[in-house]
Amino acid sequence: MEYNPTELMACVASRVLEDNRSLLVGTGLPIIASILAQRLHAPNLLILFEAGGIGPRIPTIPISVGDSRTFHRGVMAASMDYVMSLAQLGHVDYGFLGAAQIDRYGNLNTTVIGDHGSPTVRLPGSGGANDVGSLCHRTIILMRHDTRRFVEELDFLTTPGYLTGPGAREEAGLPSDTGPYRVISQLGVMGFDGESKRMELVSVHPGVTVEDVVENTGFELVIPRTVNTTEPPREAELRLLREEIDPAGIVIGK
């Protein structure tokens, strides 16, 4: 079956998620990936929403984190401060984030493009992103891949990745077992080198070359000797996405 880049990113992101884990998600593609994982291979994935929904069984894609569907058959209807407190206590394994800019250490900008005092573009800001990036054990970032977004230097640091490199998160007072884990784009999957904490290419998507990824990255990626090719979406994943999770094509498109 043919697929588009959004469907591919949703499938790849869902496969990262493990059963019997907890996950803090936002609107859009993260919800799609989370529902897909819960229905296919991670039935005990505990999904948490910023607005307070904990452990729902989502029937179809909600339009926001406060949509009533984010509480559907949930284990608890809590509040924003309760959910964020769970992350603060170290109880949230995964967190999904998006960004306008990312650097080699996984630091994110969702605040401004240009000078903070007189920006070219003013973005939504942090919301709960700083909490997620600071406190969840593993952060998964979903974003478009080009040199305007994958940059040498952020215009503003909204959410910490590995800051300036090894040991920097700990020096800033953040938990040592937290930080960015995967970056998933329309071109490939990136991780982070265990020693240098720099972004490292893990796999390229079908039809994409290592050179394509390097050309669209504004900083030097760590390129291992062997770079795998991402497994394309399976038929069962695509049918579930199109027929049950997002039949109107709100996120995945038509």
C-alpha positions as CSV (number, residue, x, y, z in Angstrom):
1,M,0.0,0.0,0.0
2,E,1.2,3.5,-0.8
3,Y,1.7,5.9,2.1
4,N,2.5,9.6,2.7
5,P,5.3,11.0,4.9
6,T,2.9,11.7,7.8
7,E,1.7,8.1,7.9
8,L,5.3,6.9,7.8
9,M,6.3,9.1,10.8
10,A,3.2,8.0,12.7
11,C,4.1,4.3,12.2
12,V,7.8,4.8,13.1
13,A,7.0,6.8,16.2
14,S,4.4,4.1,17.4
15,R,7.0,1.4,17.1
16,V,9.4,3.2,19.5
17,L,6.8,2.9,22.3
18,E,6.9,-0.2,24.5
19,D,4.2,-1.9,26.4
20,N,3.7,-1.3,30.1
21,R,5.1,2.2,29.8
22,S,3.7,5.7,30.5
23,L,3.5,8.4,27.8
24,L,2.7,12.1,27.9
25,V,1.3,13.2,24.6
26,G,0.1,16.4,22.8
27,T,-2.2,17.0,19.9
28,G,-1.8,15.8,16.3
29,L,0.7,13.3,15.2
30,P,1.7,12.2,18.8
31,I,-1.9,11.1,19.5
32,I,-2.0,9.2,16.3
33,A,1.2,7.3,17.0
34,S,0.1,6.6,20.6
35,I,-3.2,5.2,19.7
36,L,-1.6,3.1,17.0
37,A,0.9,1.6,19.4
38,Q,-1.8,0.9,22.0
39,R,-4.0,-1.0,19.6
40,L,-1.2,-3.0,17.8
41,H,1.6,-3.9,20.2
42,A,1.4,-2.0,23.4
43,P,-2.1,-2.6,24.9
44,N,-0.9,-1.6,28.4
45,L,0.6,1.7,27.3
46,L,-0.6,4.3,29.8
47,I,-1.4,7.5,27.9
48,L,-1.5,10.8,29.8
49,F,-2.8,14.1,28.5
50,E,-1.7,17.5,29.8
51,A,-5.3,18.5,30.5
52,G,-5.8,15.6,33.0
53,G,-6.9,12.5,31.1
54,I,-5.0,9.4,32.3
55,G,-5.2,6.0,30.7
56,P,-8.0,6.6,28.2
57,R,-9.0,4.2,25.4
58,I,-9.3,6.8,22.7
59,P,-12.1,6.0,20.1
60,T,-11.0,8.5,17.4
61,I,-8.6,11.3,17.2
62,P,-9.3,14.2,19.6
63,I,-8.9,17.7,18.4
64,S,-7.1,18.9,21.5
65,V,-5.6,17.6,24.8
66,G,-8.8,18.8,26.5
67,D,-11.2,17.0,24.2
68,S,-13.6,14.7,26.0
69,R,-12.2,11.8,24.1
70,T,-9.0,12.1,26.0
71,F,-10.9,10.9,29.0
72,H,-12.8,8.1,27.3
73,R,-12.7,4.9,29.4
74,G,-9.8,6.4,31.3
75,V,-8.5,5.3,34.7
76,M,-8.6,8.8,36.0
77,A,-9.9,12.3,35.2
78,A,-7.2,14.5,36.9
79,S,-5.8,18.0,36.2
80,M,-2.9,19.6,34.5
81,D,-0.9,20.1,37.8
82,Y,-1.5,16.4,38.7
83,V,-0.2,15.1,35.3
84,M,2.8,17.4,35.5
85,S,3.5,16.3,39.1
86,L,3.6,12.7,37.8
87,A,6.4,13.7,35.5
88,Q,8.1,15.6,38.3
89,L,8.0,12.5,40.4
90,G,9.7,10.5,37.6
91,H,6.7,8.4,36.7
92,V,6.5,9.3,33.0
93,D,8.6,7.2,30.7
94,Y,8.1,8.9,27.3
95,G,7.1,12.3,26.1
96,F,6.3,13.5,22.6
97,L,7.3,17.0,21.4
98,G,7.5,19.0,18.3
99,A,9.6,22.1,17.6
100,A,10.3,24.9,15.2
101,Q,14.1,24.5,15.7
102,I,16.4,21.8,17.1
103,D,20.2,21.8,17.5
104,R,22.8,19.0,17.7
105,Y,22.1,18.3,21.4
106,G,18.3,18.1,21.0
107,N,17.6,21.5,22.5
108,L,14.3,22.9,21.2
109,N,12.9,26.3,20.3
110,T,9.1,26.9,20.2
111,T,9.2,30.5,21.3
112,V,10.5,32.9,18.6
113,I,12.3,33.0,15.2
114,G,14.7,35.9,15.3
115,D,15.6,38.2,18.1
116,H,13.4,37.7,21.2
117,G,12.7,41.4,21.6
118,S,11.8,41.9,18.0
119,P,11.1,38.5,16.4
120,T,10.4,37.7,12.8
121,V,7.9,35.1,14.0
122,R,6.4,34.7,17.5
123,L,5.6,31.0,18.2
124,P,3.3,29.5,20.8
125,G,5.9,29.2,23.5
126,S,6.6,26.3,25.9
127,G,3.2,25.2,27.1
128,G,4.1,21.9,28.8
129,A,7.1,21.3,26.5
130,N,9.7,22.4,29.0
131,D,8.2,20.0,31.6
132,V,8.2,17.1,29.2
133,G,11.8,17.7,28.0
134,S,13.0,18.3,31.5
135,L,11.3,15.5,33.3
136,C,10.2,12.6,31.1
137,H,12.8,9.8,30.9
138,R,12.8,9.7,27.1
139,T,11.7,12.5,24.8
140,I,10.7,11.7,21.2
141,I,10.7,14.7,18.9
142,L,8.5,14.7,15.7
143,M,9.3,17.5,13.2
144,R,10.0,18.4,9.6
145,H,13.6,18.1,8.5
146,D,15.4,21.0,6.8
147,T,18.2,23.4,7.5
148,R,15.8,26.1,8.8
149,R,14.7,23.7,11.6
150,F,17.8,21.6,12.2
151,V,20.1,24.5,13.1
152,E,23.6,25.2,14.4
153,E,22.3,27.6,17.0
154,L,18.7,28.1,18.3
155,D,17.1,31.5,18.2
156,F,15.7,30.8,21.6
157,L,16.1,27.8,24.0
158,T,12.6,26.8,25.1
159,T,13.1,23.2,26.1
160,P,16.4,21.6,27.2
161,G,17.9,18.7,25.4
162,Y,21.5,17.8,26.4
163,L,22.1,21.6,26.6
164,T,25.9,22.0,25.8
165,G,26.8,18.3,25.9
166,P,27.8,15.6,28.5
167,G,27.0,16.5,32.1
168,A,25.2,19.7,31.2
169,R,21.7,18.5,32.2
170,E,22.9,17.3,35.6
171,E,24.7,20.6,36.2
172,A,21.5,22.4,35.4
173,G,19.7,20.3,38.1
174,L,17.8,18.0,35.7
175,P,17.5,14.3,36.5
176,S,20.4,12.3,35.1
177,D,18.1,9.6,33.5
178,T,16.1,12.0,31.3
179,G,16.7,13.6,27.9
180,P,16.0,13.4,24.2
181,Y,15.9,9.9,22.8
182,R,14.7,9.9,19.2
183,V,14.1,12.6,16.5
184,I,11.7,11.3,13.8
185,S,11.4,13.4,10.6
186,Q,10.1,12.8,7.1
187,L,13.7,11.8,6.1
188,G,14.8,9.5,8.9
189,V,15.3,8.6,12.5
190,M,18.0,10.2,14.7
191,G,19.2,9.3,18.2
192,F,21.9,10.7,20.4
193,D,25.5,9.4,20.9
194,G,25.9,8.1,24.4
195,E,29.3,9.8,25.0
196,S,29.1,13.1,23.1
197,K,25.3,13.5,23.4
198,R,25.3,14.8,19.8
199,M,22.6,13.8,17.4
200,E,23.3,10.6,15.5
201,L,21.6,9.2,12.4
202,V,19.9,5.8,13.1
203,S,18.1,5.1,9.9
204,V,17.0,6.7,6.7
205,H,13.5,6.3,5.3
206,P,12.8,4.4,2.1
207,G,14.0,6.4,-0.9
208,V,16.1,8.7,1.2
209,T,19.9,8.7,1.3
210,V,22.4,9.6,4.0
211,E,23.4,12.5,1.8
212,D,19.8,13.8,1.7
213,V,19.7,13.9,5.5
214,V,23.1,15.6,5.8
215,E,22.1,18.1,3.1
216,N,19.0,19.1,5.1
217,T,20.8,19.4,8.5
218,G,22.4,22.7,9.5
219,F,24.9,21.1,11.8
220,E,27.3,18.1,11.7
221,L,25.4,14.8,12.4
222,V,27.2,11.8,13.8
223,I,27.1,9.2,11.0
224,P,27.7,5.6,12.1
225,R,29.4,3.1,9.8
226,T,26.1,1.3,9.2
227,V,22.9,3.2,8.7
228,N,19.8,1.1,8.4
229,T,16.7,1.8,6.2
230,T,13.5,2.3,8.1
231,E,10.8,-0.4,7.7
232,P,7.9,1.1,5.7
233,P,4.4,1.1,7.1
234,R,2.7,-2.3,7.3
235,E,-0.7,-2.8,5.7
236,A,-2.3,-3.4,9.2
237,E,-0.9,-0.1,10.4
238,L,-2.2,1.9,7.5
239,R,-5.6,0.3,7.6
240,L,-5.9,1.1,11.3
241,L,-4.8,4.7,10.8
242,R,-7.1,5.4,7.8
243,E,-10.2,3.4,8.8
244,E,-10.4,3.8,12.6
245,I,-8.0,6.3,14.1
246,D,-8.1,9.2,11.7
247,P,-10.8,8.3,9.1
248,A,-11.4,12.0,8.3
249,G,-7.7,12.5,7.5
250,I,-7.4,15.4,10.1
251,V,-3.7,14.6,10.7
252,I,-2.6,12.0,8.2
253,G,-4.3,13.7,5.3
254,K,-6.2,12.1,2.4
